[in-house]
Amino acid sequence: MRRLNRKKTLNLMKELDAFPKVPESYVETSASGGTVSLIAFTTIAFLTIMEFMVYQDTWMKYEYEVDKDFTSKLRINIDITVAMRCQYVGADVLDLAETMVASADGLIYEPVPFELTPQQKELQRMLQIIQSRLQEEHSLQDVIFKSAFKSASTAPPPREDNSLQSPDACRIHGHLYVNKVAGNFHITVGKAIPHPRGHAHLAALVSHESYNFSHRIDHLSFGELIPGIINPLDGTEKIASDHNQMFQYFITVVPTKLHTYKISAETHQFSVTERERVINHAAGSHGVSGIFMKYDISSLMVTVTEEHMPFWQFLVRLCGIIGGIFSTTGILHGFGRFVAEIIFCRFRLGSYRSTSVSLPDGHTSNHLPLITENSTH
């Protein structure tokens, strides 16, 4: 009884078979079919390799939302070299709430030569090339996000030369914590001192002839310091054409959460607009000589996430490639054989010629003569 039920089940399953098997004795092979099969297998192999490369690749997904964190502090990372002696310049931050953050809270003044070593010049040249490419091809920013990792750094290498060149510039580097509101980070003549209406700089003791705000920005970023990320002002160098010259940078800071397979951090991106002019009160160009970076905080936050194609999607796409190529090549091969048979049949009909046979009464017959056994002897 069990064998009978099992046999019925097997017969039922055979009837439901959607892939009937054709005996090999009924299968006819041809040279054209083999050629098409070879082309199909080659195409499948090529597209499979390309699809696997796409599967290994990743892309960056950008999401936007309102930034609801206004109570935390904003970190500013600074590495700027000014072509003046350290005792002549001062750096600090003044925000819209009239809160002054002095440079003594986290910045270091280091006397250095303004001229770079050959190795440092090569790094700066490379940064400038990357900056120019980033302005032309914005998709390169995704590559920078992917390559960011803790062990890399865009800081200039230390000086290795033993020259006796005296330090004629001041490298101001370190970080400051400021309120998360718009503010103004500036470097100008004289040290900053508190003032009831804001702050002031002791610039009266410095001669105008010693003013030189030629500067080089090796690094400027906001938020958590992530080595490997190249910011818009990294590698920037400005040479002053006059003693009384003002350099202005208008910066818009965008809070950013970065999640990649190598790093996860909360940092800030920013865009910048530059302007420079000579201070000449007689010509109506008023202001203070120095370097001014006016920043504003965007109310939107960007979340950048590195994503990868799921494995199931890779399998679905792979099955689509294999099935689609087999179906397409089969249809094309069948259509080609159909057209070829029609053309060959027409050639055969065109080459057919009827045979005329003379009759005794003078008429002709266009019918083919019958072949008998006697006629063959």
C-alpha positions as CSV (number, residue, x, y, z in Angstrom):
1,M,0.0,0.0,0.0
2,R,2.8,2.4,0.9
3,R,4.6,1.5,-2.4
4,L,1.5,2.2,-4.3
5,N,1.0,5.6,-2.7
6,R,4.7,6.5,-3.2
7,K,4.3,5.5,-6.9
8,K,1.3,7.7,-7.3
9,T,3.1,10.6,-5.6
10,L,6.1,10.2,-8.0
11,N,3.8,10.1,-11.0
12,L,2.0,13.2,-9.8
13,M,5.3,15.0,-9.4
14,K,6.4,13.9,-12.9
15,E,3.2,15.4,-14.3
16,L,4.0,18.7,-12.5
17,D,7.5,18.8,-14.0
18,A,8.0,22.2,-15.8
19,F,11.3,21.2,-17.2
20,P,10.7,18.1,-19.4
21,K,13.7,16.2,-20.5
22,V,14.3,15.5,-24.2
23,P,16.2,12.3,-25.1
24,E,19.6,13.0,-26.5
25,S,18.7,10.9,-29.6
26,Y,16.1,13.5,-30.5
27,V,18.4,16.5,-30.1
28,E,20.0,17.8,-33.3
29,T,23.2,19.8,-33.0
30,S,24.6,22.3,-35.5
31,A,27.7,24.4,-36.0
32,S,25.6,27.6,-35.8
33,G,24.1,26.5,-32.5
34,G,27.6,25.7,-31.1
35,T,28.9,29.2,-32.2
36,V,25.9,30.9,-30.6
37,S,26.4,28.9,-27.4
38,L,30.1,29.8,-27.3
39,I,29.2,33.5,-27.7
40,A,26.5,33.2,-25.0
41,F,28.9,31.5,-22.5
42,T,31.6,34.1,-23.1
43,T,29.1,37.0,-22.6
44,I,27.8,35.4,-19.4
45,A,31.4,35.0,-18.0
46,F,32.2,38.6,-18.8
47,L,29.0,40.1,-17.3
48,T,29.4,37.8,-14.3
49,I,32.8,39.2,-13.6
50,M,31.6,42.8,-14.1
51,E,28.6,42.2,-11.8
52,F,30.9,40.8,-9.1
53,M,33.0,43.9,-9.3
54,V,29.9,46.0,-8.8
55,Y,29.0,43.8,-5.9
56,Q,32.3,44.5,-4.2
57,D,32.0,48.3,-4.7
58,T,30.2,50.6,-2.2
59,W,28.5,54.0,-2.5
60,M,27.7,56.9,-0.2
61,K,24.1,57.6,0.8
62,Y,23.2,61.2,1.8
63,E,20.3,61.9,4.2
64,Y,19.2,65.3,5.4
65,E,17.5,66.3,8.7
66,V,17.2,69.2,11.0
67,D,20.0,69.6,13.5
68,K,18.4,69.7,17.0
69,D,21.7,69.9,18.9
70,F,22.4,73.5,19.8
71,T,23.7,73.1,23.3
72,S,27.0,71.3,22.5
73,K,30.3,73.0,21.8
74,L,31.8,73.3,18.4
75,R,35.5,72.3,18.0
76,I,37.7,74.3,15.6
77,N,40.9,72.6,14.5
78,I,43.5,75.1,13.3
79,D,47.0,74.9,11.7
80,I,47.9,78.3,10.1
81,T,51.3,79.8,9.4
82,V,51.5,83.6,9.3
83,A,54.5,85.5,7.9
84,M,55.0,87.6,11.1
85,R,56.7,87.0,14.4
86,C,54.7,85.4,17.1
87,Q,54.9,88.4,19.4
88,Y,53.3,90.6,16.8
89,V,50.1,88.6,16.1
90,G,47.2,87.3,18.2
91,A,44.3,84.9,17.4
92,D,40.9,84.5,19.1
93,V,37.2,83.9,18.4
94,L,34.3,86.3,19.0
95,D,30.8,84.9,18.4
96,L,27.4,86.5,18.0
97,A,26.7,86.2,21.8
98,E,29.8,88.4,22.3
99,T,31.6,85.5,23.9
100,M,35.4,85.7,23.4
101,V,37.5,82.6,23.3
102,A,41.2,83.5,23.7
103,S,43.9,81.6,21.8
104,A,45.5,80.6,25.1
105,D,42.7,78.1,25.6
106,G,44.1,75.7,23.1
107,L,46.3,77.3,20.5
108,I,50.1,77.0,20.3
109,Y,52.3,79.8,18.8
110,E,55.4,78.2,17.3
111,P,58.1,80.3,15.6
112,V,59.0,78.7,12.2
113,P,60.5,79.7,8.9
114,F,57.8,80.7,6.4
115,E,59.7,79.0,3.5
116,L,58.8,75.3,3.2
117,T,61.2,72.4,2.7
118,P,61.2,70.5,-0.6
119,Q,59.2,67.7,1.1
120,Q,56.6,70.1,2.5
121,K,56.3,71.9,-0.9
122,E,55.6,68.5,-2.5
123,L,52.8,67.8,0.0
124,Q,51.3,71.3,-0.5
125,R,51.4,70.9,-4.3
126,M,49.6,67.6,-4.0
127,L,46.9,69.1,-1.8
128,Q,46.4,72.0,-4.2
129,I,46.0,69.5,-7.1
130,I,43.4,67.5,-5.1
131,Q,41.6,70.7,-4.2
132,S,41.3,71.8,-7.9
133,R,40.0,68.3,-8.9
134,L,37.5,68.4,-6.1
135,Q,36.1,71.6,-7.4
136,E,35.6,70.0,-10.9
137,E,34.5,66.5,-9.9
138,H,32.4,66.5,-6.7
139,S,32.1,62.7,-6.8
140,L,35.7,62.5,-5.6
141,Q,34.5,63.5,-2.1
142,D,32.9,60.1,-1.8
143,V,36.3,58.5,-2.4
144,I,37.8,60.7,0.3
145,F,35.1,59.7,2.7
146,K,35.8,56.0,2.0
147,S,39.6,56.4,2.4
148,A,39.4,58.2,5.7
149,F,41.0,56.2,8.5
150,K,42.6,57.0,11.9
151,S,46.3,56.4,10.9
152,A,46.5,58.8,8.0
153,S,47.1,62.5,8.3
154,T,47.2,65.6,6.1
155,A,49.5,67.6,8.4
156,P,52.7,68.8,6.9
157,P,55.7,66.6,7.7
158,P,58.3,67.9,10.2
159,R,61.2,69.9,8.9
160,E,64.3,67.7,8.4
161,D,66.7,70.3,7.1
162,N,69.5,71.6,9.3
163,S,69.6,75.1,7.8
164,L,70.4,78.1,9.9
165,Q,67.4,80.0,8.6
166,S,65.9,82.1,11.4
167,P,62.2,81.7,12.1
168,D,60.4,84.7,10.4
169,A,56.9,83.3,10.8
170,C,54.5,82.1,13.4
171,R,52.7,78.7,13.2
172,I,49.4,78.9,15.1
173,H,48.0,75.4,15.6
174,G,45.7,73.5,18.0
175,H,42.0,73.6,18.6
176,L,39.3,75.7,20.3
177,Y,35.9,75.0,21.6
178,V,33.3,77.6,20.8
179,N,29.5,78.0,21.1
180,K,27.4,76.5,18.3
181,V,26.5,79.9,16.9
182,A,27.9,82.1,14.2
183,G,31.3,83.6,15.0
184,N,34.5,85.2,13.8
185,F,37.9,83.6,14.1
186,H,40.6,86.1,13.3
187,I,44.3,86.6,13.4
188,T,45.4,90.2,13.5
189,V,48.2,92.5,14.9
190,G,48.7,92.5,18.7
191,K,47.5,90.2,21.5
192,A,43.8,90.2,22.3
193,I,42.7,91.8,25.6
194,P,39.1,91.8,27.1
195,H,37.0,94.8,26.6
196,P,33.5,95.8,28.0
197,R,32.2,96.0,24.5
198,G,33.9,93.0,23.1
199,H,37.7,92.8,22.9
200,A,40.6,94.7,21.5
201,H,44.1,94.0,20.2
202,L,47.3,95.8,21.3
203,A,48.3,96.9,17.8
204,A,49.7,100.3,18.6
205,L,53.1,99.0,19.6
206,V,53.7,97.3,16.2
207,S,55.0,99.2,13.3
208,H,53.0,99.2,10.1
209,E,56.1,98.3,8.1
210,S,56.2,94.9,9.9
211,Y,52.7,94.0,8.8
212,N,52.7,90.9,6.5
213,F,49.7,88.7,6.6
214,S,50.9,86.3,3.9
215,H,49.7,83.0,5.3
216,R,49.4,79.3,4.6
217,I,46.5,77.2,5.8
218,D,47.8,73.7,6.4
219,H,44.6,72.5,8.0
220,L,41.2,74.0,9.1
221,S,38.3,71.8,10.1
222,F,35.3,71.8,12.4
223,G,34.2,69.1,14.7
224,E,36.0,65.8,15.4
225,L,39.4,65.7,13.8
226,I,39.5,62.9,11.2
227,P,42.9,62.4,9.6
228,G,42.6,61.6,5.9
229,I,39.7,64.0,5.3
230,I,40.7,66.9,3.0
231,N,38.9,70.1,3.8
232,P,38.3,73.0,1.3
233,L,41.1,75.3,2.7
234,D,43.8,72.7,3.3
235,G,46.9,73.6,1.3
236,T,45.8,77.2,0.7
237,E,48.5,79.9,0.5
238,K,48.0,83.6,0.2
239,I,50.8,86.2,-0.4
240,A,50.0,89.8,0.7
241,S,50.7,92.5,-1.9
242,D,50.6,95.3,0.7
243,H,51.3,95.8,4.4
244,N,47.7,96.8,5.2
245,Q,45.8,93.9,3.6
246,M,42.7,92.0,4.8
247,F,41.9,88.4,3.9
248,Q,38.4,87.3,4.5
249,Y,36.9,83.8,4.5
250,F,33.1,83.4,4.7
251,I,32.4,79.8,5.8
252,T,29.1,77.9,6.1
253,V,29.5,74.9,8.4
254,V,27.2,71.8,7.9
255,P,27.0,69.2,10.8
256,T,27.8,65.8,9.3
257,K,27.6,62.3,10.7
258,L,30.0,60.0,8.8
259,H,29.4,56.2,8.9
260,T,31.8,54.1,6.7
261,Y,33.2,50.6,7.1
262,K,36.4,52.1,8.4
263,I,35.3,54.9,10.6
264,S,32.2,56.3,12.4
265,A,32.4,59.9,13.5
266,E,30.5,63.2,14.0
267,T,32.2,66.0,12.1
268,H,31.4,69.0,10.0
269,Q,31.7,69.8,6.4
270,F,31.9,73.4,5.2
271,S,31.9,75.6,2.1
272,V,33.9,78.8,1.8
273,T,34.0,82.0,-0.2
274,E,37.2,84.0,-0.3
275,R,37.8,87.8,-0.5
276,E,40.9,90.0,-0.1
277,R,41.4,93.7,-0.3
278,V,43.9,96.4,0.7
279,I,43.0,98.7,3.6
280,N,43.1,102.3,2.4
281,H,41.0,104.7,4.4
282,A,41.6,107.5,1.9
283,A,40.0,105.5,-0.9
284,G,37.1,104.3,1.3
285,S,38.4,100.8,1.9
286,H,38.0,100.6,5.7
287,G,38.8,97.7,8.0
288,V,41.6,96.1,10.0
289,S,44.5,94.3,8.5
290,G,44.5,90.6,9.3
291,I,43.0,87.2,8.5
292,F,39.2,86.9,9.3
293,M,37.2,83.6,9.1
294,K,33.6,84.3,9.6
295,Y,31.6,81.1,10.0
296,D,27.9,80.3,10.3
297,I,26.3,77.1,11.4
298,S,23.7,75.4,9.1
299,S,20.4,74.2,10.6
300,L,20.5,71.1,8.5
301,M,22.5,68.0,9.4
302,V,23.8,65.5,6.8
303,T,24.2,61.8,7.5
304,V,26.7,60.1,5.1
305,T,26.5,56.3,5.1
306,E,28.5,53.9,3.1
307,E,26.3,51.2,1.7
308,H,26.9,47.8,0.0
309,M,24.8,45.7,-2.4
310,P,23.0,42.9,-0.5
311,F,24.0,39.3,-1.4
312,W,20.5,38.4,-2.3
313,Q,20.3,41.2,-4.8
314,F,23.6,40.1,-6.3
315,L,22.1,36.6,-6.8
316,V,18.9,38.0,-8.4
317,R,20.9,40.2,-10.8
318,L,23.2,37.2,-11.6
319,C,20.2,34.9,-12.4
320,G,18.7,37.7,-14.5
321,I,21.9,37.9,-16.5
322,I,22.2,34.2,-17.1
323,G,18.6,33.6,-18.0
324,G,18.3,36.7,-20.1
325,I,21.3,35.9,-22.2
326,F,20.2,32.3,-22.8
327,S,16.7,33.4,-23.8
328,T,17.9,36.2,-26.0
329,T,20.5,34.1,-27.8
330,G,17.9,31.3,-28.3
331,I,15.4,33.7,-29.9
332,L,18.1,35.2,-32.1
333,H,19.4,31.8,-33.2
334,G,15.9,30.6,-34.0
335,F,15.1,33.7,-36.0
336,G,18.4,33.5,-37.8
337,R,17.8,29.9,-38.9
338,F,14.2,30.8,-40.0
339,V,15.5,33.6,-42.2
340,A,18.4,31.4,-43.5
341,E,15.9,28.6,-44.5
342,I,13.7,31.0,-46.4
343,I,16.6,32.4,-48.3
344,F,18.0,28.9,-49.2
345,C,14.5,27.7,-50.3
346,R,14.2,30.6,-52.7
347,F,17.6,29.9,-54.2
348,R,16.6,26.2,-54.7
349,L,13.4,27.2,-56.4
350,G,15.3,29.7,-58.6
351,S,17.7,27.0,-59.7
352,Y,15.0,24.5,-60.7
353,R,14.6,24.0,-64.5
354,S,11.9,22.0,-66.2
355,T,12.8,19.3,-68.8
356,S,11.0,19.3,-72.2
357,V,10.2,16.0,-74.1
358,S,9.3,15.9,-77.8
359,L,6.2,13.9,-78.8
360,P,5.6,12.1,-82.1
361,D,2.8,14.5,-83.1
362,G,5.1,17.5,-82.8
363,H,3.9,18.6,-79.4
364,T,6.2,19.0,-76.4
365,S,5.7,17.8,-72.8
366,N,7.1,19.6,-69.9
367,H,6.6,16.7,-67.5
368,L,9.5,14.7,-66.3
369,P,9.9,11.3,-67.9
370,L,9.2,8.3,-65.7
371,I,12.2,6.2,-64.9
372,T,11.5,2.5,-65.1
373,E,13.6,-0.6,-64.6
374,N,13.8,-1.2,-68.5
375,S,15.0,2.4,-69.1
376,T,17.9,1.9,-66.7
377,H,19.3,-1.0,-68.8
